[in-house]
Structure formats: C-alpha cells, structure tokens
C-alpha cells in the first residue's frame, strides 16, 4: 500500500514538473533575482508600488516613474544599476501581457515552487557527464538501500510472528513459559496438504523447538525458501540426525551501503585485480623449469664462444664431416684449411 502511495505521489510530482514552461522558468528567475536585490518578499507589484488589481495603464505609469529612478544615468557608480534597470523592463513587460500576467498571478497567489523541475536546474547549471553519472549512482544506490531497509523490517516482523506462533503452540493460549524443550509444529501458511499419516493439514508445517525465550527450527525438515532465508547463522545440536537453527532478529539481513550495486561492483573488481596481481607475483617468484640445465650446458661449452678461435667437435661430427668424397674443413688457429688425409 505504501508503494502505491509513493507511486501516486511521484506521478503527481512528475505532472507538476512537466507543467512548468519556459515562461514559468523566466518568472522563477525574476522572482529569485528581485528578492536577492530588493529584499526577501518583494513582488512584481510591490516593486512597482502598485496593487495586484492595477490596470495596464496604471502599471505603465508606475513603470515610467520607476524607470526614471533606476536609470543608470542617474545612478552612476551604483553597483548593478544596469541589471536592475533591465530587470524592471522585463517585469513591466510581463505585467502588461495578459497571458504572462495571469501566469505570474498564479505563482503570486500560490507561491513559487521549491522544486522547479530537472529541466530548470539543468538549463541553469549545465552539469557535466561526470556530475550526471555521479547523481544517478547516488540516486540508484540510495533507492536500493531503501529497498533493503524495507525488506529488513518486513523480515523482522515475520520472524516475530513465527516466534509468537511457536511459543503459543508450546505454552498454550496463556503464554505461560515452561521449562525444558518443547517440540511443536508451526504453520507458516500456504495451501492445505497431506501429512505423513495422510491427514489434511493447512499450510506448510515446520518442526520447531521452544526452549525458554529461544525458538529454533529443526534443520532435518526440508524447509521452505522463507525458512531458509530466516535461518542462516549459529547451529545448536539437538540430536544426531537434526540440528537447531535459531530464529531471532540476528537471522535477518540488515541493510548495508556496502551491498548496494555500485560498491559491490567496485569491491568485486578490486578483489579480482588483487587476485590477478598476486598470481603474477607468484609466477615471477617461481624458478622456471630447466633453468639449471641451461646454465650447466653453457659452462661446459665455453670454447664455442665467439672469438675463441677453436670449436670443440661434437659427437658424431666426424661421421658427417665429409660429403661427396671431399674432406671436411675445420677451424684451426683462426684459418680455414683442408684436412690432410693420412696414408
């Protein structure tokens, strides 16, 4: 019901905001400027020193008289003299126009609205993209937090109802506390169904235990989604094949700004980035496989380095050294020569 009232209020507000025209915005600006320069509560009529029921000729006469007083030539050195004189001309033009005067008279009788519409403020302040995005983030996060708060209050009321039902079933209508554990069945609502003996029972029945001021749900029961949502914390053992889940205010999820969509997104991205950086550091610190073998191989063939003048022959090199009956050539003393075949 509250949601419907909120929607209706927003609809009326949107309708009122959409109704403001460009001419209305001009009147809003003039009202604010006149109150700032001439004093709070100054109206178009009081500034011209005429009554709200003055005729057009009376307004024109009052304008000529006031314009002589505020003319910049007679107010040299006076701060904002030109702005006041120009503002006076706009005020007189509005009051001498029947349609614009009727519109001003509406705000004169009912007052200028505090909220003048997003179009009015946007046209005056021209917020950048960053400002708009920041505003939308704050607005949507605030609405999400409000929904969390509403859900939390609803869960608290539901938890208290379940506790009261369990105590009534365990202690009777007089609600006289009894010592020891009392195992009862509590109806959480829903349509009728058959129990284990084939009897028709109404709603979803849940096995619960009442012990003093504490109320528990027996966990071996296949609980509904509502019960699973209410019981998430401490487990108190009751019997080998079952456990007790406490039903109290701590089981309801309290609203938190950290769980709004924007902060949740930022937190998730930071965690992923930290995890990725940690993996890179571990990979960098780990010794690559085969690094020791490469160093040993390099130290054992130092004579193969450039400029040594000799090459250490490798195994099997002699067998493949000749081709087409020609003797293989080798490097010796930095000079290239043919190997001499022994007789």
N, C-alpha and C positions, 0 to 999 in steps of 0.2 A: 504494500500500500504506500509506503514511504517512497518507493522508487517511482510509482505513478505520479505522486505529488511532485517529486523532483523533476520528472519529465515535463509535466504540465507547466511548472514554473519556468523551466528553460525555454519551452515553446513560447510562452508569453513574452519572455525577455528577448528572444530572437525576433519576434514580431515587432516589438517596440524598437529594437535596434535597427531593423531593416527599414522602419518608417522614417528615420531621420534622412533628410535630403541634403543636398549641397547648400541650399539656402539656410537650412537649420544649422549646419555647421558654421556658416558665416555669422549667424546670430550668436551661437555659443562663443565664438572667438571675441565678438564685440562685447558681450556681457562680461567676459573674463578681463578683457583689456580695460574697460571702463571702471570696473571695480578695483583694478590694480592702480589706475592713475587718479581716479576721482574719489575713491573711498568705497569700502565694502557696503553693499546695499544700494549703490547708485544705479538707477534705472535710466532707460532712454528718456522717459518723461521727466523724471526729476532733474536730469542733467540739462534738459531744455527749459526746465521750470514751467511746464505745462501739466494739465491734468490728463489722466488716461482717456478721458472722453473728449479731448480737444479736437477741433475740426482741422481739416487740412490747411486752411488759411491761417489758423492760429499757430499751427506747427511751423509753417513757412515764416511767419512773422517772428516767432521765437528763434528760429534758426538764424535769420539775418541779424538779430540782436546779439546772439551768442557768438556768431562768426566774427563780428566786429571786436568782441572782447578777446577772442582767441587767435586773431590773425597774427601770423608770425612777424609781420612788420611792426606790430605794437608790442610784441613780446620778444624783442631781440635779446639774445643771451639766455633766454629761459629754456631749460632742458626739456626736450621732447615737445617743443611748441608745434613743430610741423606735423608730428604724429597725431597730436590732439586735434589740430585743425582738420586734418584729413579724416580722422575718425568721426568728427562731428558731421561732416558732409555725408558719410555713409549712413549714420544714424538717421539724419533727416530724410535721406532717400528712402530708407525702409519705412519710416512712419508716413511718408507721403504716398507710398504704394499700397493700395487697399489689401492686396493679397499678402504681401510681406508683413504688413502691419497686423493682419489677422493672425498670421503665424507667430509673430512676436508676442501678441497679446495672450496667446495660448501659454507660452512659457512664462509670461509676466504673471499670469494667474496661478499656474501650477508649479512654477519653479523650473529652473534649468536642471536636467537630469545629471546625476553624478557620473553615471556610466553613459558615454556618448557613442558607443559602438567602436568596433575594431577598426572600421574604415576611417573614422575620425582621427584616432590616435596614430594609425599607420601613416596617414597623409601628413600629419604634423611632425612626427618624429622620424619617419623613414628608417625603421630598424633594418640592420643588415641580415644576411642569411644566417650568420652565427647566432645573432640575437633571437631570431625566429626559431631556429633549431633548439637553442637552449630553453626557450619558453615552452616549446612543445614537449621537450623531455621532462621538464619540471611538472608540467600540467599532467601528462600521462602517468608519470611516476606517482604524483600525488593522488590521482584517481585510483590507481592500483592499490596504493596504501590504504585508501578509504575503503575499498572493497575488502581488503584483508581485515581491517578493523571490524567491518560489519559481519564477516564470516566468523571471526573470533568471538564476538558477542553472541552470535547465534549458537556456536558450539558450546559456550559456557552455559547458556540456557538449556540446551539439550542434555548436557552432562548432569545438570542439577535435576532435571526431570527424571532421568534414568536412576539417579541415586535415590530420589524420593520414592520411586516405584519399587526399587529393591528393598528399601527399608520398610515400606508398608507391607510388602509380601512377607518379610521376615519377622516383623514385630507386631503386625496386626494394625487395625484401624486406629488404636490409641497411640501408636508410635512409641511404645514403652521399650527402651533398649534392653536387650537380652544378652547374657554373657555367652561367649563361645562363638563358633562359626555357624552360620545359618545358610544353608544352600537352598536357593529359591530359583524360580523361573520368572523371567520378566518379559512382558510383551512389548516389543519395540515398534509395533504397528504393522501395517500391511494387510494383505488379504488373508482369508482363512486357509488353513492347510491341515494335513493329517499328521498326527504324531506317530511315535513308534508302535503304539498299540492300535493304530487305525482310527483313533478318535479325532473328530474335527476340532481344531483349536484355531483361534483367531490370531492373525498376525505372525510375526517372527518371534518365537520364544527363545530366550537366551538363558543359559545356566549362569547364575551369579551367586556370589558368596558375600554375606554381610558379616563383618566382624567389628563390633563397636561402631566407630564413626567411619570406618573404611569399607568401601564397596569394591568388589573385584568381579571381573568376568573370567569364567573358566575357559582357558585357551584351547582345550581339546575340542570345543564346539566350533564348527565351521561358521564363523561369524560373518555377518553381512558387511558390506563396504562401510556402512556407518559405524559399526563397532570397530572395525579395523582402523578407521580414521580416528576414533576416540582413544584407542589404547595402543600406545607405541613405546612406552618407557619401561620402568622397572618391572621385573618378573619376580613373583614370590611363589616358591614351590608349594603346592598343595598336596599332590600325590604323584606317584611315578609317571602316570600316563596323562597328567594335566598340569597346568600352571595357572597362576592367578595374575591377571593384568589389572592394575589399579585403574579405577575410574574417578578422576578428580580434575581439578582445574589445570593441573600441570600437563595433562594429556592434550589439551587444546593448543593449537599452534598460534602463538602470539604474533601480532603484526610486526613487521620489521622493514625498515627502509632498505636494508641490505638485500632483501628478497624481491625488490622491485626490478623491473625488466632491465633497466639501464645499468644499475650497479651490478646485477647478476651477470650481465653480458661482459662488463669490464673485468669483473673478478675472474670469469671463465677464461677470457683472453690472456690475462696476466698469468694465470696458472699454466696455461698451455705454453706460453712463451718461456716461463721459468723451467718447465719440464724439458722443453726442447734445448735450451741453453745448457741445462745440466747434462743432457745426453751428449752434447757436443764436447763438453769438458771431459767427461769420462772417456770418450773416444780418443781425445787428444792425449790424455794421460796414459792410456793403454799402450804397451810396446807392440809395434807391428810384428807379425809373424815372419820369420826368416831374416830378420834384421841382422842377427848374429852370424848367420851363414854367409851373408853377402860380405861382411867385413873380413871374415876369415879367408874367403876366396880372393878378395882384393889384396890382402897382405901376402898371400902365397905366390902371387904372380907379379911381384914388383918389377921384374926385369922386362915386363911387357909395357911399362910406362913409356911415353914418348921421350925421345932423346937418349935412351939408354944405349942405343947402338946395337943391341942384340935382341933376339927373340928367342924365348925358350920354346923349343918344339914341343908340341902336344903329342899325346899318344895317338898312334895311327897316322901321324902326319907323314912319316916316311913312306908309308904304303901308298898314299895318294899323292906323293910328290912329283911323279913323272907322268907324262902324257904324250902318246904317240912316239915313244922312244926317245924323247928329249929329256935331258937331265933337268931336274928342278933347280931353280935358282934360290939362293938363300941370302939373307943379310948377314954380312960379317964385316966388322970394322967400319960400318957405315958405307961400304962399297958393294956394288952388285956384281957378282961373277958367277960363272957356271961351275957347277960341281964337277970335279975330275974323277972319271971312273977308274978304279984301280984294276990293274991287270992281274 
